[in-house]
């Protein structure tokens, strides 16, 4: 069940129910019902919000594949970047691309030197 996994990860990260509700932008009461298995079929949107707030992949909450401890930092960074990309405008996206290009150019220059 998803509820116990959420509670386990939340308590491991020393996060209160209120903090998780605020960070995930879901109601504390609904989150509590999920954790106590009163509600057992949350939406995909709920799972994504809570996973992002807990800094884990949604698959972890669903019990598919890796457990939370096996999640690499790289996976968490990609998840974070993906969420950010969905909220930026075209100008910000171009700035980000330019920054990435510059960073890669700098890296390649160091390798050649």
N, CA and C atoms as a LAMMPS dump frame, in Angstrom:
ITEM: TIMESTEP
0
ITEM: NUMBER OF ATOMS
339
ITEM: BOX BOUNDS ff ff ff
-5.0000000000000000e+02 5.0000000000000000e+02
-5.0000000000000000e+02 5.0000000000000000e+02
-5.0000000000000000e+02 5.0000000000000000e+02
ITEM: ATOMS id mol type element x y z
1 1 1 N 0.827 -1.189 0
2 1 2 C 0 0 0
3 1 3 C 0.872 1.255 0
4 2 1 N 0.382 2.289 -0.635
5 2 2 C 1.148 3.522 -0.783
6 2 3 C 1.258 4.305 0.531
7 3 1 N 0.233 4.27 1.358
8 3 2 C 0.219 5.048 2.594
9 3 3 C 1.384 4.77 3.515
10 4 1 N 1.639 3.501 3.853
11 4 2 C 2.781 3.204 4.72
12 4 3 C 4.124 3.616 4.117
13 5 1 N 4.253 3.511 2.785
14 5 2 C 5.5 3.938 2.15
15 5 3 C 5.693 5.441 2.301
16 6 1 N 4.618 6.205 2.115
17 6 2 C 4.711 7.655 2.295
18 6 3 C 5.112 7.978 3.728
19 7 1 N 4.43 7.354 4.694
20 7 2 C 4.727 7.618 6.109
21 7 3 C 6.175 7.254 6.453
22 8 1 N 6.636 6.108 5.968
23 8 2 C 8.002 5.663 6.26
24 8 3 C 9.034 6.66 5.726
25 9 1 N 8.863 7.057 4.488
26 9 2 C 9.81 7.995 3.88
27 9 3 C 9.731 9.351 4.578
28 10 1 N 8.514 9.808 4.847
29 10 2 C 8.32 11.109 5.509
30 10 3 C 8.99 11.126 6.878
31 11 1 N 8.779 10.096 7.672
32 11 2 C 9.362 10.074 9.02
33 11 3 C 10.878 9.891 8.961
34 12 1 N 11.354 9.134 7.973
35 12 2 C 12.802 8.971 7.8
36 12 3 C 13.461 10.316 7.491
37 13 1 N 12.739 11.157 6.791
38 13 2 C 13.252 12.481 6.437
39 13 3 C 12.919 13.531 7.503
40 14 1 N 12.359 13.059 8.628
41 14 2 C 12.003 13.926 9.753
42 14 3 C 11.098 15.089 9.322
43 15 1 N 10.101 14.739 8.529
44 15 2 C 9.148 15.714 8.018
45 15 3 C 7.797 15.442 8.665
46 16 1 N 7.156 16.49 9.131
47 16 2 C 5.829 16.325 9.725
48 16 3 C 4.784 16.178 8.626
49 17 1 N 3.635 15.705 9.011
50 17 2 C 2.519 15.59 8.07
51 17 3 C 2.164 16.968 7.508
52 18 1 N 2.164 17.976 8.374
53 18 2 C 1.863 19.351 7.945
54 18 3 C 2.886 19.857 6.934
55 19 1 N 4.156 19.571 7.19
56 19 2 C 5.2 20.016 6.264
57 19 3 C 5.042 19.353 4.9
58 20 1 N 4.769 18.053 4.907
59 20 2 C 4.594 17.35 3.637
60 20 3 C 3.362 17.875 2.904
61 21 1 N 2.302 18.117 3.614
62 21 2 C 1.083 18.65 2.991
63 21 3 C 1.37 20.005 2.341
64 22 1 N 2.095 20.854 3.05
65 22 2 C 2.416 22.181 2.518
66 22 3 C 3.32 22.088 1.298
67 23 1 N 4.357 21.263 1.387
68 23 2 C 5.308 21.133 0.275
69 23 3 C 4.686 20.49 -0.957
70 24 1 N 3.771 19.569 -0.735
71 24 2 C 3.168 18.859 -1.868
72 24 3 C 1.897 19.536 -2.369
73 25 1 N 1.421 20.513 -1.595
74 25 2 C 0.2 21.241 -1.948
75 25 3 C -1.018 20.324 -2.038
76 26 1 N -1.093 19.41 -1.055
77 26 2 C -2.289 18.594 -0.882
78 26 3 C -2.783 18.833 0.541
79 27 1 N -4.033 18.543 0.796
80 27 2 C -4.545 18.812 2.141
81 27 3 C -3.979 17.817 3.144
82 28 1 N -3.761 18.316 4.346
83 28 2 C -3.23 17.486 5.415
84 28 3 C -4.187 16.335 5.727
85 29 1 N -5.485 16.621 5.703
86 29 2 C -6.46 15.58 6.034
87 29 3 C -6.443 14.449 4.996
88 30 1 N -6.346 14.801 3.716
89 30 2 C -6.309 13.761 2.686
90 30 3 C -5.019 12.952 2.797
91 31 1 N -3.916 13.634 3.024
92 31 2 C -2.642 12.961 3.19
93 31 3 C -2.695 11.994 4.374
94 32 1 N -3.293 12.428 5.458
95 32 2 C -3.45 11.569 6.634
96 32 3 C -4.3 10.341 6.314
97 33 1 N -5.366 10.544 5.558
98 33 2 C -6.229 9.418 5.179
99 33 3 C -5.47 8.415 4.3
100 34 1 N -4.619 8.921 3.423
101 34 2 C -3.808 8.04 2.576
102 34 3 C -2.833 7.248 3.446
103 35 1 N -2.129 7.952 4.355
104 35 2 C -1.155 7.272 5.205
105 35 3 C -1.796 6.206 6.087
106 36 1 N -3.04 6.428 6.509
107 36 2 C -3.722 5.462 7.38
108 36 3 C -4.534 4.435 6.594
109 37 1 N -4.393 4.446 5.271
110 37 2 C -5.088 3.517 4.381
111 37 3 C -6.608 3.637 4.45
112 38 1 N -7.093 4.807 4.798
113 38 2 C -8.537 5.063 4.727
114 38 3 C -8.909 5.284 3.264
115 39 1 N -8.077 6.056 2.579
116 39 2 C -8.188 6.214 1.123
117 39 3 C -7.013 5.443 0.528
118 40 1 N -7.31 4.588 -0.417
119 40 2 C -6.245 3.709 -0.93
120 40 3 C -5.993 3.847 -2.425
121 41 1 N -6.666 4.771 -3.091
122 41 2 C -6.504 4.891 -4.531
123 41 3 C -6.263 6.349 -4.93
124 42 1 N -5.1 6.902 -4.568
125 42 2 C -4.842 8.305 -4.91
126 42 3 C -4.606 8.473 -6.407
127 43 1 N -4.802 9.682 -6.871
128 43 2 C -4.578 9.977 -8.291
129 43 3 C -3.081 10.007 -8.598
130 44 1 N -2.765 9.902 -9.868
131 44 2 C -1.372 10.004 -10.312
132 44 3 C -0.829 11.383 -9.966
133 45 1 N -1.66 12.404 -10.104
134 45 2 C -1.238 13.771 -9.756
135 45 3 C -0.829 13.852 -8.285
136 46 1 N -1.611 13.229 -7.4
137 46 2 C -1.286 13.205 -5.976
138 46 3 C 0.062 12.523 -5.763
139 47 1 N 0.248 11.371 -6.377
140 47 2 C 1.495 10.607 -6.223
141 47 3 C 2.683 11.442 -6.687
142 48 1 N 2.55 12.118 -7.819
143 48 2 C 3.639 12.94 -8.334
144 48 3 C 3.955 14.101 -7.394
145 49 1 N 2.923 14.764 -6.884
146 49 2 C 3.136 15.886 -5.964
147 49 3 C 3.852 15.446 -4.697
148 50 1 N 3.405 14.349 -4.117
149 50 2 C 3.999 13.857 -2.872
150 50 3 C 5.423 13.353 -3.128
151 51 1 N 5.622 12.653 -4.225
152 51 2 C 6.969 12.162 -4.557
153 51 3 C 7.933 13.329 -4.726
154 52 1 N 7.503 14.368 -5.418
155 52 2 C 8.357 15.542 -5.611
156 52 3 C 8.682 16.185 -4.271
157 53 1 N 7.677 16.313 -3.402
158 53 2 C 7.883 16.921 -2.084
159 53 3 C 8.824 16.09 -1.219
160 54 1 N 8.798 14.773 -1.395
161 54 2 C 9.676 13.88 -0.629
162 54 3 C 11.023 13.662 -1.314
163 55 1 N 11.154 14.197 -2.522
164 55 2 C 12.385 14.064 -3.305
165 55 3 C 12.693 12.597 -3.632
166 56 1 N 11.652 11.886 -4.065
167 56 2 C 11.804 10.508 -4.534
168 56 3 C 11.052 10.362 -5.852
169 57 1 N 11.333 9.303 -6.572
170 57 2 C 10.586 9.021 -7.796
171 57 3 C 9.2 8.495 -7.433
172 58 1 N 8.19 8.804 -8.234
173 58 2 C 6.852 8.282 -7.97
174 58 3 C 6.814 6.752 -7.873
175 59 1 N 7.684 6.083 -8.624
176 59 2 C 7.732 4.626 -8.607
177 59 3 C 8.031 4.084 -7.209
178 60 1 N 8.797 4.843 -6.438
179 60 2 C 9.131 4.43 -5.078
180 60 3 C 7.866 4.375 -4.226
181 61 1 N 7.028 5.411 -4.345
182 61 2 C 5.79 5.446 -3.561
183 61 3 C 4.834 4.343 -3.979
184 62 1 N 4.861 4.005 -5.257
185 62 2 C 3.965 2.976 -5.766
186 62 3 C 4.484 1.566 -5.513
187 63 1 N 5.73 1.468 -5.05
188 63 2 C 6.308 0.156 -4.763
189 63 3 C 6.819 -0.553 -5.999
190 64 1 N 7.086 0.205 -7.045
191 64 2 C 7.598 -0.382 -8.284
192 64 3 C 9.104 -0.21 -8.305
193 65 1 N 9.839 -1.276 -8.418
194 65 2 C 11.286 -1.181 -8.587
195 65 3 C 12.029 -0.806 -7.324
196 66 1 N 12.849 0.223 -7.443
197 66 2 C 13.769 0.616 -6.384
198 66 3 C 13.053 1.036 -5.114
199 67 1 N 13.714 0.802 -3.985
200 67 2 C 13.199 1.422 -2.769
201 67 3 C 13.861 2.778 -2.619
202 68 1 N 13.413 3.549 -1.682
203 68 2 C 13.878 4.93 -1.523
204 68 3 C 15.379 5 -1.304
205 69 1 N 15.95 4.054 -0.568
206 69 2 C 17.374 4.093 -0.291
207 69 3 C 18.221 3.821 -1.531
208 70 1 N 17.659 3.106 -2.509
209 70 2 C 18.41 2.776 -3.713
210 70 3 C 18.325 3.868 -4.766
211 71 1 N 17.463 4.837 -4.548
212 71 2 C 17.335 5.935 -5.497
213 71 3 C 18.62 6.727 -5.54
214 72 1 N 19.125 6.974 -6.716
215 72 2 C 20.352 7.755 -6.81
216 72 3 C 20.024 9.242 -6.751
217 73 1 N 21.008 10.001 -6.336
218 73 2 C 20.853 11.453 -6.337
219 73 3 C 20.587 11.959 -7.742
220 74 1 N 21.169 11.305 -8.713
221 74 2 C 20.974 11.718 -10.097
222 74 3 C 19.499 11.637 -10.485
223 75 1 N 18.827 10.562 -10.096
224 75 2 C 17.396 10.432 -10.371
225 75 3 C 16.618 11.575 -9.741
226 76 1 N 16.962 11.921 -8.507
227 76 2 C 16.276 13.004 -7.816
228 76 3 C 16.529 14.342 -8.491
229 77 1 N 17.759 14.543 -8.971
230 77 2 C 18.066 15.794 -9.674
231 77 3 C 17.285 15.885 -10.981
232 78 1 N 17.215 14.778 -11.709
233 78 2 C 16.452 14.785 -12.954
234 78 3 C 14.978 15.082 -12.699
235 79 1 N 14.421 14.504 -11.663
236 79 2 C 13.032 14.757 -11.311
237 79 3 C 12.82 16.238 -10.999
238 80 1 N 13.737 16.821 -10.247
239 80 2 C 13.651 18.232 -9.904
240 80 3 C 13.726 19.111 -11.159
241 81 1 N 14.69 18.817 -12.027
242 81 2 C 14.849 19.604 -13.249
243 81 3 C 13.607 19.486 -14.123
244 82 1 N 13.065 18.299 -14.23
245 82 2 C 11.851 18.086 -15.033
246 82 3 C 10.708 18.955 -14.521
247 83 1 N 10.507 18.971 -13.216
248 83 2 C 9.439 19.788 -12.639
249 83 3 C 9.667 21.268 -12.922
250 84 1 N 10.916 21.71 -12.808
251 84 2 C 11.232 23.114 -13.061
252 84 3 C 11.014 23.481 -14.525
253 85 1 N 11.403 22.593 -15.418
254 85 2 C 11.253 22.866 -16.85
255 85 3 C 9.794 23.084 -17.245
256 86 1 N 8.9 22.433 -16.539
257 86 2 C 7.482 22.565 -16.864
258 86 3 C 6.915 23.922 -16.458
259 87 1 N 7.675 24.693 -15.683
260 87 2 C 7.145 25.961 -15.182
261 87 3 C 7.834 27.191 -15.754
262 88 1 N 8.848 27.016 -16.604
263 88 2 C 9.564 28.193 -17.102
264 88 3 C 9.07 28.595 -18.483
265 89 1 N 9.252 29.877 -18.788
266 89 2 C 8.798 30.389 -20.084
267 89 3 C 9.905 30.224 -21.138
268 90 1 N 9.606 30.619 -22.381
269 90 2 C 10.543 30.415 -23.487
270 90 3 C 11.863 31.156 -23.287
271 91 1 N 11.8 32.378 -22.762
272 91 2 C 13.04 33.142 -22.54
273 91 3 C 13.913 32.464 -21.492
274 92 1 N 13.303 31.994 -20.433
275 92 2 C 14.064 31.305 -19.392
276 92 3 C 14.649 29.999 -19.931
277 93 1 N 13.894 29.327 -20.784
278 93 2 C 14.376 28.09 -21.383
279 93 3 C 15.595 28.353 -22.265
280 94 1 N 15.568 29.444 -23.019
281 94 2 C 16.716 29.809 -23.85
282 94 3 C 17.923 30.142 -22.971
283 95 1 N 17.703 30.887 -21.895
284 95 2 C 18.793 31.209 -20.967
285 95 3 C 19.397 29.927 -20.386
286 96 1 N 18.553 28.992 -20.036
287 96 2 C 19.025 27.725 -19.482
288 96 3 C 19.85 26.968 -20.522
289 97 1 N 19.382 26.929 -21.741
290 97 2 C 20.125 26.261 -22.813
291 97 3 C 21.488 26.911 -22.985
292 98 1 N 21.519 28.253 -23.002
293 98 2 C 22.791 28.975 -23.137
294 98 3 C 23.735 28.642 -21.982
295 99 1 N 23.193 28.556 -20.771
296 99 2 C 24.007 28.229 -19.609
297 99 3 C 24.57 26.808 -19.725
298 100 1 N 23.74 25.883 -20.159
299 100 2 C 24.197 24.5 -20.335
300 100 3 C 25.291 24.441 -21.393
301 101 1 N 25.075 25.132 -22.515
302 101 2 C 26.089 25.162 -23.573
303 101 3 C 27.409 25.724 -23.042
304 102 1 N 27.338 26.803 -22.278
305 102 2 C 28.538 27.414 -21.706
306 102 3 C 29.238 26.455 -20.748
307 103 1 N 28.47 25.802 -19.893
308 103 2 C 29.032 24.856 -18.924
309 103 3 C 29.728 23.702 -19.641
310 104 1 N 29.111 23.193 -20.686
311 104 2 C 29.732 22.099 -21.449
312 104 3 C 30.984 22.578 -22.168
313 105 1 N 30.945 23.788 -22.699
314 105 2 C 32.121 24.354 -23.358
315 105 3 C 33.28 24.477 -22.369
316 106 1 N 32.969 24.971 -21.158
317 106 2 C 33.987 25.107 -20.116
318 106 3 C 34.584 23.751 -19.737
319 107 1 N 33.721 22.752 -19.592
320 107 2 C 34.183 21.406 -19.251
321 107 3 C 35.093 20.864 -20.328
322 108 1 N 34.679 21.005 -21.587
323 108 2 C 35.481 20.503 -22.7
324 108 3 C 36.816 21.227 -22.794
325 109 1 N 36.829 22.514 -22.502
326 109 2 C 38.054 23.301 -22.532
327 109 3 C 39.025 22.797 -21.463
328 110 1 N 38.506 22.482 -20.265
329 110 2 C 39.372 21.968 -19.191
330 110 3 C 39.975 20.627 -19.576
331 111 1 N 39.187 19.796 -20.234
332 111 2 C 39.663 18.466 -20.639
333 111 3 C 40.818 18.6 -21.642
334 112 1 N 40.713 19.558 -22.561
335 112 2 C 41.729 19.748 -23.586
336 112 3 C 42.998 20.366 -23.024
337 113 1 N 42.882 21.155 -21.975
338 113 2 C 44.047 21.846 -21.4
339 113 3 C 44.915 20.97 -20.587
